[in-house]
Structure formats: structure tokens, C-alpha cells
């Protein structure tokens, strides 16, 4: 049984913002397991066992305040964002969402912790300048700080910092690499995208070709399982030494895609196609696959026939197409006592098993 500041965790209340997403659903599930009372906020909440749904659009300040009017949570976990057409719009919309959320909550009547999930674009730059210019040396470390470029992650952080100073809560920022987990309709969903791609390759006899860059194929990289991230979020909320700190969060292993690609191929009964160094983006490869997927879904009685709600080729292409090696340092949280570890191939396989069990892939 977990205690925070000497209190039984069963008395604790959490608000998970973005509870229907990959990170939010994993976090809500972990909190429920640990005995927390969990409220899950989303624009369109999905049914989750023992999670109390709150429907709210964070872009609407008054509606958000009304939806949260009776809530005084011990911890708030912000795991959501909305992609816009430009970084200026990303900054405007996503900073306003964080501001509306924190302004809409009652002022804390006891100690409160607010955790914000961002990512490695803190070090790599936003979509418009991704991996460009002078970047910090890898492995990325938290003390490397911000790039000299506008970034909606920085704007989200600044909203949290300002509200913390005003309302007196503690905070933590969590920077995962690409996240492995399940959530239908999520825009950042490499694991499900690769599972769908492999299924399509097997169906039509297409080579299971690595879509990304030579740097990603042969260089070292790491990833973040949604459960690993959820465990760090809970650890930071419960650990006083972790308050008012930013943390990287990855699984703890490193790998090369030339090895992982063969592991994934084997799981699906495929042979990995040879890679000659030429990128073959999934967005191009899967452009005409919607009807094929619909036929597979009807034949196999799958739960989701809409390819666009399962796969996010554009985001997977961005991750696998990086021209640089990306490795993340975890020393900071390790020194403070976070010891979570998750082999990345096991994380992929567990996801694939879950997708199959939930009838999302055959």
C-alpha cells in the first residue's frame, strides 16, 4: 500500500487529462490499480474500468471550469495536446489548453502535484524545425535545456510554472521518446501503425520494408513503453525529491532498428526486407490501403475498419526518418530512486498481443 506524506494512497484523488490516449489510459489504469480515485478528462471520454469520466474541451475556458468545479485533486497528470498547422498555432492552442485547465481547477486546499508529459522534441525541436540546426549532443540530458527556437512544449511548461507559482503546487515534466501503447484514434501511435503495416504486407505480399533513414537503421535508439512512463509519473507524484524537476523517461535498453525490424517481422510471420539505405515512407506506402484494410476488417471481424483511426504513418515516418542517432539519458531519475525497466521488444510484443486480443489486428 502506497503512502504519500504519510497518507494512504486510497484516499488520493487524481485527474488524468487526456485519459483516452496512449499515455493517459495507461496512467489512469495504474492509478486505479494503486487504489487512487481517478477522474479521466477527455473531449470524448471512453469507458475505462473504475475511471470517472469528465467531458471537456480544454480550448473552452468556461466549459472547462464548469466541468472541474467540484474537483480538488491531489495530483493532475497532463497527457494531451492538439496538433495544429503551424508551430505558432501549436503554441497558441496547447498553451491555452494547459492554462484553461489549471485556471479551471479549484485552488488546492492541500498539497497538489501537477505532472506534464512532453517529449524529446524538447531537444530535437518542433515539427517545423525537427532535427535541424545545432542540436544538443546525445544522449540527451535534462540539463541541456531549451533550444533557441519557439516550441509548444516550452509554452506548456511555462503555463505550468506560472500556475505553480500562483497556486503553490509542485510539478514535474516528463520527456518520453516515442511511446509504445494502445489507443485508437491517437496521432502518435508507432506500435499500432507498425502492426497494421505488417498485417497489410502479409495480406498483399508487400515486402516488409523499413521506411526510415539509414541513420535510424544502423544507429542506436531507445523508446518508451506507456506503462513505464505511467510508473515514472506516479513515482514523481509520490517522491518529494522529484518535485519541481524535469525527467527523461525511456525503457532503459538501447537497440538498432536493423535488429528490431527483424524481431517485429518474425512476430508477424514475415521476413524483413533488405534495406539499401533508401527511405520508403509509410505515408507513401500506405496511401492507398484504406479499402484493403476495410476488407481485412470485415473478413476477420475486426473492431476498427477505418485505417486512419489505427495508423499514423506521418508520425512514424518522422520518428524513423530522423537523420541523427537519438539516445536518451536516464541518470537523473535513477539517482533519485526510479528503477523501472522495460525491454522494448517485449513492449512491442505485449502491444501486439493486446491488439490481437482486442480484435484490432487479426
C-alpha positions in Angstrom: 0.0 0.0 0.0 1.5 3.4 -1.1 1.7 6.3 1.2 2.3 10.0 0.3 3.2 12.4 3.0 2.0 9.7 5.5 -1.4 9.3 4.0 -2.9 6.2 2.5 -3.0 6.4 -1.3 -6.5 5.0 -1.3 -7.6 8.5 -0.1 -5.9 10.2 -3.0 -7.7 11.6 -6.0 -6.2 12.1 -9.4 -7.2 13.9 -12.6 -5.8 12.4 -15.7 -6.1 14.8 -18.6 -6.2 13.0 -22.0 -7.4 9.8 -20.3 -8.4 8.2 -23.6 -4.9 8.5 -25.1 -2.0 6.1 -25.0 -0.3 7.7 -22.0 -3.4 8.8 -20.3 -5.1 5.4 -20.4 -2.0 3.7 -19.1 -1.7 6.2 -16.3 -5.3 6.0 -15.3 -5.1 2.2 -15.2 -2.0 2.2 -13.0 -3.6 4.7 -10.6 -6.7 2.6 -10.3 -4.5 -0.4 -9.5 -2.8 1.5 -6.8 -6.1 2.5 -5.1 -6.5 6.1 -6.3 -9.9 7.6 -7.1 -9.3 8.6 -10.7 -11.1 11.1 -12.9 -10.4 11.0 -16.6 -10.8 14.1 -18.7 -11.2 14.0 -22.5 -13.2 15.7 -25.2 -14.9 12.4 -25.8 -14.3 10.1 -22.8 -14.1 6.4 -23.4 -15.2 3.8 -20.9 -12.4 2.7 -18.6 -12.8 0.5 -15.6 -13.2 2.5 -12.3 -12.3 5.8 -14.0 -14.9 8.6 -13.6 -15.3 10.3 -17.0 -15.2 14.1 -17.4 -16.1 15.5 -20.8 -14.5 18.9 -21.5 -12.9 20.8 -24.4 -9.8 22.4 -22.9 -9.9 25.1 -25.6 -13.1 26.4 -23.9 -12.1 28.1 -20.6 -15.6 28.5 -19.2 -16.7 25.0 -20.1 -13.5 23.6 -18.6 -14.1 25.5 -15.4 -17.6 24.2 -15.1 -16.6 20.6 -15.7 -13.9 20.8 -13.0 -15.9 22.9 -10.5 -16.2 20.2 -7.8 -12.8 18.7 -8.2 -9.8 19.3 -5.8 -7.3 16.5 -6.9 -4.2 15.6 -5.1 -2.4 15.0 -8.5 -3.0 16.1 -12.0 -1.4 14.3 -15.0 -1.5 16.3 -18.3 -1.0 13.8 -21.1 -2.7 15.5 -24.1 -2.1 18.0 -26.9 -3.6 19.1 -30.2 -1.6 19.2 -33.4 -2.1 22.4 -35.4 -0.9 23.5 -38.9 2.0 25.6 -37.7 4.2 25.9 -34.6 2.7 29.3 -33.8 -0.7 27.7 -33.7 0.6 24.7 -31.7 1.9 27.2 -29.1 -1.3 29.3 -29.0 -3.7 26.3 -28.7 -1.7 24.0 -26.5 -0.5 26.6 -24.0 -4.2 27.9 -23.8 -5.3 24.3 -23.0 -2.9 24.0 -20.1 -3.8 27.4 -18.9 -7.5 26.8 -19.1 -7.1 23.5 -17.2 -5.1 24.9 -14.3 -7.2 28.1 -14.1 -10.3 25.9 -14.1 -9.3 23.8 -11.1 -10.1 24.9 -7.6 -7.2 26.4 -5.8 -5.6 23.5 -3.9 -6.8 23.1 -0.3 -3.9 20.6 0.4 -0.7 19.6 -1.3 -1.1 19.0 -5.1 1.3 17.8 -7.7 0.9 18.5 -11.4 2.8 16.4 -14.0 3.2 17.4 -17.6 4.1 14.9 -20.4 6.0 16.5 -23.3 8.8 14.6 -25.2 12.1 14.6 -26.9 11.1 17.5 -29.2 12.3 19.5 -26.2 15.8 18.6 -27.5 15.1 18.0 -31.2 12.9 21.0 -32.0 9.3 21.2 -33.1 7.9 19.7 -36.3 8.7 22.8 -38.4 12.4 22.6 -37.5 12.7 18.9 -36.4 16.3 17.7 -36.1 17.6 20.9 -37.7 20.2 23.4 -36.7 22.6 22.9 -33.7 21.2 20.2 -31.5 22.4 19.0 -28.1 24.8 16.1 -28.0 23.4 12.7 -27.4 22.5 11.1 -25.1 20.0 13.9 -24.3 20.2 15.0 -20.7 17.8 17.2 -18.8 20.3 19.9 -18.0 20.9 20.6 -21.7 17.9 22.9 -21.6 15.9 24.6 -24.3 16.8 25.2 -28.0 16.8 28.8 -29.2 13.6 28.3 -31.1 9.9 28.6 -30.4 8.4 25.3 -29.2 5.0 24.5 -27.9 6.5 22.2 -25.3 8.2 25.2 -23.8 5.0 27.1 -23.8 3.2 24.3 -22.0 5.9 24.2 -19.4 5.7 27.9 -18.8 2.0 27.7 -18.1 2.6 25.0 -15.5 5.4 27.0 -13.9 3.3 30.2 -13.7 0.3 28.4 -12.2 2.6 26.6 -9.7 4.0 29.9 -8.5 0.5 31.3 -8.2 -1.3 28.3 -6.6 1.6 26.7 -4.7 1.6 23.2 -6.2 4.6 21.1 -7.0 5.3 20.0 -10.6 7.2 17.6 -12.8 7.9 17.4 -16.5 8.3 14.0 -18.3 10.1 13.7 -21.6 9.5 10.3 -23.3 10.9 9.1 -26.5 8.4 7.5 -29.0 5.7 5.9 -26.9 4.5 2.3 -27.3 0.9 1.7 -26.2 -2.7 1.3 -27.3 -5.2 4.0 -28.1 -7.5 4.0 -31.1 -7.5 7.4 -32.9 -4.2 8.6 -31.4 -2.0 10.7 -33.6 1.3 9.4 -32.2 1.0 5.7 -32.4 4.0 3.9 -33.8 3.3 0.5 -32.3 -0.2 0.1 -33.8 0.9 1.7 -37.1 3.7 -0.9 -37.5 1.2 -3.7 -36.5 -1.2 -2.5 -39.2 1.6 -2.1 -41.8 2.9 -5.7 -41.1 -0.7 -7.0 -41.4 -1.1 -5.3 -44.8 2.3 -6.5 -46.0 1.3 -10.1 -45.1 -2.1 -9.7 -46.8 -0.9 -8.4 -50.1 2.6 -9.9 -50.3 4.3 -6.5 -50.0 7.9 -6.5 -48.7 8.1 -5.6 -45.0 10.4 -2.7 -45.8 11.9 -0.4 -43.2 10.5 3.1 -44.0 13.1 5.3 -42.4 16.6 6.6 -42.7 20.0 4.9 -42.7 20.9 6.7 -39.5 17.9 5.2 -37.7 18.5 1.7 -39.3 22.1 1.4 -38.1 22.3 3.9 -35.2 21.4 3.4 -31.6 18.0 4.4 -30.3 15.5 3.9 -27.5 11.8 4.1 -26.9 9.2 4.5 -24.0 6.5 2.0 -23.1 3.3 3.7 -21.9 3.4 1.6 -18.7 7.0 2.7 -18.0 6.0 6.3 -18.4 3.0 5.9 -16.2 5.2 4.4 -13.4 7.5 7.4 -13.6 4.6 9.8 -13.4 3.3 8.1 -10.3 6.8 7.9 -8.8 7.3 11.6 -9.3 4.0 12.5 -7.7 4.9 10.4 -4.7 8.6 11.3 -4.3 9.4 14.7 -2.7 12.9 14.7 -4.2 11.3 14.5 -7.7 9.1 17.6 -7.2 9.8 20.7 -9.4 12.1 18.6 -11.7 12.1 17.6 -15.4 12.9 14.0 -16.3 13.7 12.0 -19.3 11.8 8.6 -19.5 12.7 5.7 -21.7 12.6 1.9 -21.2 16.2 1.5 -20.2 17.5 -0.5 -23.1 19.0 0.6 -26.4 18.7 -1.1 -29.8 19.3 -0.7 -33.5 16.3 -0.8 -35.9 18.1 -3.3 -38.1 17.7 -5.7 -35.2 14.2 -4.6 -34.0 12.8 -4.7 -37.5 13.6 -8.4 -37.8 12.1 -9.1 -34.4 8.8 -7.4 -35.4 8.8 -9.2 -38.8 9.2 -12.5 -37.0 6.3 -11.9 -34.7 4.0 -11.4 -37.7 5.4 -14.4 -39.6 7.2 -12.1 -42.1 10.8 -11.8 -43.4 12.3 -8.3 -43.1 13.1 -6.9 -46.5 16.8 -5.9 -47.1 17.4 -2.2 -46.5 19.6 -0.4 -49.1 19.6 3.0 -47.2 16.7 4.5 -49.2 13.8 5.7 -47.1 10.4 4.3 -48.1 8.0 6.4 -46.0 4.9 4.7 -44.7 2.7 7.7 -45.7 3.5 6.9 -49.3 3.4 3.1 -48.9 0.0 3.1 -47.1 -1.6 5.9 -49.1 -4.0 3.5 -51.0 -4.5 0.9 -48.2 -7.8 2.1 -46.7 -10.0 -0.2 -48.7 -7.7 -3.2 -48.3 -7.8 -2.7 -44.5 -11.6 -2.4 -44.6 -11.8 -5.8 -46.4 -9.5 -7.4 -43.9 -11.6 -5.9 -41.0 -14.8 -7.2 -42.5 -13.4 -10.7 -43.2 -11.7 -11.0 -39.8 -14.5 -9.3 -37.8 -12.1 -6.6 -36.5 -13.2 -3.8 -34.2 -12.0 -0.9 -36.3 -12.3 -0.9 -40.1 -11.1 2.7 -40.5 -7.4 2.6 -41.3 -7.0 6.3 -40.4 -8.1 5.7 -36.8 -5.5 3.0 -36.3 -2.4 4.1 -38.2 -0.4 7.4 -38.0 2.1 7.0 -40.9 3.2 10.6 -40.8 4.3 10.5 -37.2 6.0 7.1 -37.6 7.8 8.5 -40.6 9.0 11.5 -38.6 10.5 9.3 -35.9 12.1 6.6 -38.2 13.3 9.2 -40.7 15.5 11.2 -38.3 18.9 11.9 -39.8 20.6 11.6 -36.4 21.1 8.9 -33.7 18.8 9.6 -30.8 19.6 8.1 -27.3 18.2 9.4 -24.0 20.0 9.5 -20.6 18.0 8.3 -17.6 20.6 9.1 -14.9 18.7 11.9 -13.2 15.7 9.8 -12.1 17.8 6.7 -11.5 19.8 8.7 -8.9 16.6 9.7 -7.2 15.3 6.1 -7.0 13.3 5.4 -10.1 14.3 1.9 -11.2 11.7 1.0 -13.8 12.9 -1.1 -16.7 11.1 -2.4 -19.8 12.7 -4.3 -22.7 11.5 -2.6 -25.9 10.9 -5.8 -27.9 8.8 -7.1 -25.1 6.8 -3.9 -25.1 6.1 -4.2 -28.8 5.1 -7.9 -28.4 2.8 -7.1 -25.5 1.1 -4.4 -27.5 0.7 -6.7 -30.5 -0.9 -9.4 -28.2 -3.3 -6.8 -26.8 -4.2 -5.5 -30.3 -5.0 -9.1 -31.3 -7.0 -9.8 -28.2 -9.0 -6.6 -28.7 -9.7 -7.6 -32.3 -7.8 -4.6 -33.7 -5.5 -6.8 -35.8 -6.1 -10.4 -37.0 
